[in-house]
Amino acid sequence: MNVMQLIVGLAALIFGRKLFWLFMGVVGFAAGIDVTARFLAGMPQWSISLVAVLAGIAGALLALFFQRLAIVVAGFVGGGYVLMNALNLSGWQAPPLSWLLFVIGGIIGALLLYFLFDWTLIFLSSVVGASLMIRAIPMNPAITGVLFLGLFITGFLIQAKMMGRRNRR
């Protein structure tokens, strides 16, 4: 079990919309894990974690200093990440041009996040958080989909309720 991945996923699941810089850090962290694991296979776990943490810090700094650019980048990376994970969870093997599917998901995510910021951020952070959490715990594949859906719905509802309280004030 990867405890760091579990904690980062939980943070995104609950606070992704409230703390945009945190969401950007989580997206960077998740992208760092995927890229390192995919292209530098065989590296020790500590080096994969280090790359993920550095990518997460870069994402958080981008959100703090270049907010408009960060929104588009977060939407793009988050949208691509969500589409690729949805395909993986469904058991569909990505073709050799899987980068094209990532780009399509990224464009959709960037547009949605730019024009429908709050709800898209809640959706993306819930999906990314749930994905990180289920990947952190080795489990029976039959349970993975149900647990992902439960975590996603829980995160979405928590963040929507937090947003509702803020709007009532």
N, C-alpha and C positions, 0 to 999 in steps of 0.2 A: 504494500500500500504506500502510495506517495502522499505523505501528510501535507507537504507544501502545496501540492496541486489541489488537495481536498480543501484546504483553508482558503486558497485563492478563489476556487470555484464557489465556495460558500459566500465569500465576500461579494463576488459579482452577483450571485443569486439574490442577495438581500439588498445591497447598496449600490448596484450598478447605475441606476438612474440618478440617485441622490448625489453621488460623487462621480462626476464624469471622468475626472482624472484617474480615479480608481478603475473604472471600466476600461479606459485606454491602457492602463497598466496591465490589466487582466488580458486584454486582447493581444498586447505585445507578448505577454508571458505565454499564452496559448500558442501564438504563432511561432515563438521561439522554440517551444517544445516540439511542435510538429515539424518545423523545418529542420531542426537539429536531428531529430529521430529519423526523419526520412532521408536526408542527404548525407548525414554523418553517422550512419548506422554503426553500431559496435563501440561507440564512445561510452565511457563510464557514466553512470547516472549523475554523478556530481558535476560533470562538465555539461551535460544536457541541462541540468538545473541552473547552472551558472549562466549559460547562454539565454535561457528563458527569463531569468531574473533581470539580466542586462536589457533584453528586449522589452520587458515590462517597464523598467525605469525609463527607457527611451520613449515609450508610449505615454507614460504619465507626464514626462517633461514636455512632450509635444502638446498634450492637452492643456498644460498650464500656460505655455507661452504662445502657442499658435492655435487658438481655439477653433476658428473656422476651418482651418486646414485639418485639424484633428478630427472634427466632425466627419468630414469626407473620408479621411483615412480610416477612422473607426468603422464607419458604415461599410466601406469597401472590404476591409479585412474581416470584420464581423459577418458580413453577408456571405463572403466566400467561405469562411469557416463553417457557418451554419449550413450552407448547401452541401459542402463536402461531408460534414458529419451526418447530415440527414441521409445522404446516399450510402455512407458506410453503415449506419444503423439499419438501413433497409436491406443490407446484404449485397447491394449492387457494387460491383467492382468497377472502379473508374477506368475509362479507356486511356490509351496513351496521351490523349489530349485533355487530360483532366484539368490542366491549368486553365483551359478555356471555360470549363464549368465554374471554376473558382472565380474567373474574371466576370462571368455573367452574374453569379451570386453577389460578387463585390459591387458591381454597378447598381444592381437592384438595392442592395443594402445602403450604399452611399446616397442614392436618391431618396430612399425612404427616411433615412436618418436626417438628411438635410431638410426635408419638407415636413416630416411628422416626427420631430425630435423626441419628445417625451415617450410616446407609445412605442416607437421603434427601438428606442434605447432600453425600455423595459423588456421588450421582446428579445432583443439581441443579448442583453446581459443575462436574462433568464436562461436562454438556450446555451450560451457559452458557459455560464456557471454550472448548469446541470451537466453539460458534456464533460467539463473538467472533473467534476465530482465522480461521475460514473466510471470515467477512465482511470481514476486514482485507486479504485477498489476492484481487485480481481473478483469476478463473480460469474455465475452461470449466464450465458448469453440470453437465455429465455427470460431472465429477470431484468436484464439491462433496459429493454424498451419500456417496461412498466415503471421502473424506478426513474428513468429519465423523464417520462411524462409526469410522474408525481412531483419530482423536483422542479421541473419547469413550471407547472401550474402553481405550485406553492410560491416560488420566487415571483412569478408574474402577479399573483394576488397580493403578496406582501408589498411589493413596490407600487402597485396601483393604489392600495389603501394608503400608503405613505404619501403618495402624490395627492390623493383626495383630501387628506388632512391638511396639507400645505395650501391647497386651493381654497379651502373653507376659511382659513385664517385671514 
